[in-house]
Amino acid sequence: MNRISVQFALLFIISYTIIGVLYLTGTITSLFVQSTVYAGILNLINVILSVYAFNRGYRNSNKNFILFIFGGMIIRMFLILLLFFIFIKYFHLQIMLFVFAFLVLYFISLIFEINYYRLTSLRKKA
């Protein structure tokens, strides 16, 4: 596991530890915890699929790289959209909180993804 993966995992662990402490002290409700946990799961699925597609495409030719990246992006987009609606419909979440938590976590994970791609491409060139 590389440094970026460890940092990303630590960020998730620290974030949900803080949420757990806030829940145990009665500062936030269980619905808040549930909404943020499902948003985190959705983002974790997205990151795992993104890194997998990047690693598969990076080892192949340029044509296959583009196929894996853009094909993976389209598949991830539809999968996340489908799971997003399933979570909202069947898990009775606070919609605004779920959407807000998802977007915040999405942009944070996007920063880690871009940094992972950058470091991986620099490491392969050297």
Steps between C-alpha positions, in 0.01 A plus 500: 500500500645835404510824698192651334288194582611514862418873521158442347427213738613709798277787389198268491588342836553835672183649349280212610666484841406866551145428381484203739615711795248772413226236485600347834496841667151567360604791280372338179215260430513145371344620174796735453743212556308272267489762223872573520596132519304419185653801324844374605426150372390642167819704468717209605346286226567780252865537603569127495352464150686808379839381623434151362414639154805727506737219596355267236522766229841631599668167428352484147536695177373856460183380327419260782590763758240739357250215479551404865494858629198630307315168498562465871385858555170436324443173684585663835269794428201277429580266790533788748181660367311171535633439851429863591131460418481157664648640822259794503194290420554195721710620794290807596794736533499873557524594135670838535753367749570195285553712189719750687711227662533322166618815323749593771644149507497483121713813462739385771537159337544668162803686637650172619424330168669773297802493729515120471492524119766770499735310730449173314581656164808676644621178658464305173693764302793496739 
